[in-house]
Amino acid sequence: MNQSTPEQPADVVSRLRATFRSGRTKPVEWRTAQLNGLREMLTSHGDDIAAALHADLGKSSTEAFRTEIDFVIREIDHTLEHLDEWLRPEPAPVPAYVGDDATAWTQYDPLGVVLVIAPWNYPVQLLLTPVLGALAAGNAVVAKPSELAPATSGVLTRLLPQYLDTDAVAVVEGGVPETTALLAEHFDYIFYTGNGTVGRIVLRAAAEHLTPVALELGGKSPAFVDRGADLSVVADRLARGKFLNAGQTCVAPDYVLTDPETARALEPELARAVEERFGAEPRTSTEYGRIINERHFDRLASLLDSGRLVTGGGTDRATKYIAPTVLADVDPKAPVMQEEIFGPILPIVTVPDLDGAIGFINDRDKPLALYVFTESDTTRERLAAETSSGGLGFGLPLAHLTVSDLPFGGVGESGMGNYHGRYSIETFSHRKAVLQKPLG
Ligand code: NAD
């Protein structure tokens, strides 16, 4: 590869396709070597990566390791432990009319060259988790980090080629022009994480080549708080899930949905929980992050007067700081309720009762996650049966995404396709049907 002129997208894809066709990526030994390489990179350079995450998002080192670096390491270990078992062909019963000497099974075939396009909010986790899944499934991969997290994009672009087979894995940095050029190429799968507007661009580009896609999108994930729930626990868990990464988490609780009486009792509990977590002055807390850029800062600052201030509200544009903020008495028509917030603002919206909450949720786009805080089995059962969301969390936001044995993905406006653990193998493979009947 000539280092002085960047390789053109068409050349990158044909180089990787040649490697894939050679069969090099298929043996399980090659796959596990890539996963071990990735693991080695993360363990040897954890501090460099954490420093980049701090530069891009003000992420504390604890948060960087917990939600990004160690998250990916756990996913690698889980995959290494189970890969042989996941790849095993699965026998299928054969109907009598085909003959009792016939056998049938399914086998996982890698797809070819996969494009992974990642966003900026968890720029390590959301690039490397799909990349490792695609490699475990035996594919070649083009990885496109987000240009909005430039320090992380830079460190990964420098490190990945040192630890992975560069004939099968390429990192292409850049923004809209570079991604547009990549999308014009023929990939065998496109895995996109980000917003729905770009998701539609990706889907249109993929249609040209009949390329299958996963779209990992976002949306407004509600948190329903039932009458009688322990509000001190609820507030602690909501504050933890909402204000992680300054609210820039795709599965963060977007807003609270509850009855008016519970809302009033929850308000002081949320104020207390925020103060316990980040102190009376969160801007001085080393654990509290910053907004990614001025555009998102301005967007979020304009939402702060969408309701009555319970706590927070402070901002500092120079450091892209927005205080962890809770707003009460929020009208469903207020600006903060129109789009995914994707920042540290938690509105409380009231509904009369459970029926009102179910109606409210079903009147809107299917969310990436729904969280429910209740002691009632009936409430749990009704919300599980009568609403649709990418994931459903009873009593604890965010945690379902850390369970490698659960598929992670959206539905409707929150996306299509899923991954993590064995679901990544399903996503990045073709499950081929095979039938065999002896000639004799
Ligand atoms: P972003 O701006 O970093 O964009 C994502 C990727 O799309 C980047 O790599 C970017 O270069 C590329 N891109 C941007 N514009 C493009 C264009 N016109 N054509 C082609 N490619 C383009 O990230 P974002 O979209 O701001 O991310 C935030 C959104 O992502 C939120 O809605 C959030 O909920 C969602 N999200 C979802 C998940 C999930 O797993 N479901 C995870 C994180 C974020």
Boltz pocket constraint, residues with backbone or C-beta under 6 A from the ligand:
constraints:
  - pocket:
      binder: B
      contacts: [[A, 117], [A, 118], [A, 119], [A, 120], [A, 121], [A, 122], [A, 126], [A, 144], [A, 145], [A, 146], [A, 147], [A, 148], [A, 174], [A, 175], [A, 176], [A, 179], [A, 180], [A, 193], [A, 194], [A, 195], [A, 196], [A, 198], [A, 201], [A, 215], [A, 216], [A, 217], [A, 218], [A, 219], [A, 249], [A, 250], [A, 251], [A, 340], [A, 342], [A, 368], [A, 409], [A, 410], [A, 414], [A, 415]]
      max_distance: 6.0
